[in-house]
Amino acid sequence: MISEHVDVLVIGAGPAGAVAASILQQKGIKLKVIEREHFPRFVIGESLIPRCMDHFDEAGFIDGVEAKGFEKKYGARFLRGDDVCWFDFSQKFSAGWDWTWQLPRAEFDQTLMDILQRRGVAISFGTTVENIVFQGTDSLTTVYDEGGNRSEIHAKFIIDCSGYGRVLPRLLNLDKPSSFQPMAATFVHVEDVRRPQDREGTLITFDVLDQKVWFWVIPFSDGRSSLGLVCPVEHLDAIDQGNPTKTFQHIIRQSEFYSHRFDGLTFLFEPKKIVSYAKAVEKMYGDGFAVAGNSAEFLDPVFSSGVCFATESGAIAAKLAARQVMGETIDWHKAYEEHMAWGVNVFRSYIRDWYSGDLQKFFFHKEVNEDVRRKVCSVLAGYVWDKENPFVKKHDRAVRAVTHLLP
């Protein structure tokens, strides 16, 4: 059996794994990335938020991604009937990036891997983890390729960025139930042939159809758009038309704003569905490993926080792992788990307040204080670790305190 030795093994080649691998290489760490799929491959999570850009900048990805011409995202629009709410990232409270991208993840993730491979990072696609055995902080990972050939990877540390593959949570029994109500999402891509040729045609939009039911539209620079519905599981069951295509055609017709633009268009693939997508773990680290990105926690797509948590956790885990394999003692609880839990809990509060209706009341109120809007905008931009922002520091009660005063 082929056997190799590395300092750090990164499992998964999505944004969390890409950022982690780049930072590890910058620090001179011997690493290997393994990925079960072959790229490009479809994955959801197509709307980024500005905090991601700090991580892409640190990883040296900005120029390479910019060259691909992906659609730039300068804010987010929320609709509810005739009500319109627009958040402009340049008007946020916190310092940081004012824009990001909205993009097809197949091409984006491939771009990040291409950059890493040109830099000489070892990446094995079509490689599946069979088992991992830890001895202290050292580990022995057994993997196999599509031909059934097995090999072993000895590592001093593992960063699990396997997303919904959830390699370490599955092998180490780390999963725990999410605190959120079971929700469902169904989504598809279309050739957006009726797209307006002005700014309207580029806007990412959340169209609120009911308090817990919303429709997304994410235009890409290549003429395609991503469409999706998020709702309670029982709502999706209730509108099921007998097959995914008919169900999604029905969904499009529920959006007064977008039905004329998308009704009758051919779907580029059969609509996909994810049910009970929220995930959580008992802990995010242990002797010799850290769990990052969707492998650790996924909340809800409403504020596009998924990739932000992936890149934040990938970047921090990489920097801490590099220090540990070089002999430093790391307080993983304080430096990693507490930090990530804070950001997750900020977004958890805002997602809770969204589905309760409190945040929607704030968004669509005509006379909301502009200073308050700037502070909420910072949260939507992903700057959820800026405790100078009272709407971050007091995230568990700030929105409800404001909306309580609204008529």
C-alpha positions, 0 to 999 in steps of 0.5 A: 500500500502506498504511504505518504507523510504530510504535516497537514491533511486537508479533506475537501477542496471547496472554499474552506479547503482552498483557503486553508491549503493556500495559507498552509503553503504560504507558511511552508507547511507540507500538505495534501488536499484530497477531494471525493469529487472531480472538478468542476462539479455543481454545488450550491452556495453561489452568493458570497458576502464581503467578509469572504474577500478578506480571506481570499485576499489573504490566500492570494486568490483575488487577482485570479478570480477577478480575471474570470469576470464573475458578477460583482455583488455590491449589496442585496435587495429584499422584496415583499409585495410592493415593499423594497429594501436595499442594503448597500455594502459601501454604507456599512458600519464596519471597515472592510470590503464593499463588494464581493461576487455572485457566481456559479460555484462549479467554475469558482471552486475550479478556479481556486483549485487551478490557482493552487495547482499552479502553485504546486499544492498536491491535490488528489481528486476522486479520492474518498476517506475510508477510515481515520485512526488518531494516535495523539495528534498524529493520524493515519488516514486510509483513502481509496480512489475510483479504481479501488486502490487504497493508500495511507496518509500520515499527518500531524494534523487534519482540517476537515473541509468536506462540507456535507460529506462531514467526514470527521463528524461522521467517523467521530460521531460529532453530529448534533441536532440543529436548533432550527426548524427543519427547512427545505430548499429547491433550486435550479439554473436557467438561461436568463434570456429576458434579463433586463440589460441594466442594473436590474439584471444584475441584482441579487434578490430575496423575494419574500412570498410569506413570512417563512417562504422566500425566493432567491434570484442570483444572476451570473455574468454568463447569462445564467441565473440561479433560482431557488425557494426556501421554506418549511419542509411541510410547505414544500410538501404542500406545493408538490406538483408531482415532479420537480420541474412542475413544482418549480414552475409553480414556484416561479408563478408565485413571485409577482415580481419575477414570474414574467421574467422566468415563467416558461424558461427551460431549466438547465437541469432538473430542480434539486432539493435539500431537506433539513439542511441545517447542521451542527457539531458537538465540538469543532476541534480535537487532538489532531483535527479541526472541523471547518465550513459546512462540516461543522455548522450550516445555518440557513441560506437567507443571508449567504453566510455559508461560504463566509463561515467556510473561509473564516474557519478554513483560514483560522484553522490553517494558521493555528495548525501551522503553528501547532505542527511547528511546535507551539501549544495552541488553545484551540477552544479559545482561538478557534471554537469560541471565535467561530461560535461567536460569528455563528451565533450572531447570524443565528440570532439574525436568522431567528429574527428573520423567520420570526418576522421581526427583522422583516418588519425592520427591513421594510419599515419606511423610516428606519434610522440610517445609523441602525441600517448601517450597523445591520448592513455590517452584519449582512456583509459578514463582519460579525466579529466586529464587537464595536458594532452594538448590533453584533455585540448585542446580537441576541436582542438588538433587532427585537429592541428596535422593532419593538419601537416600530409602529 
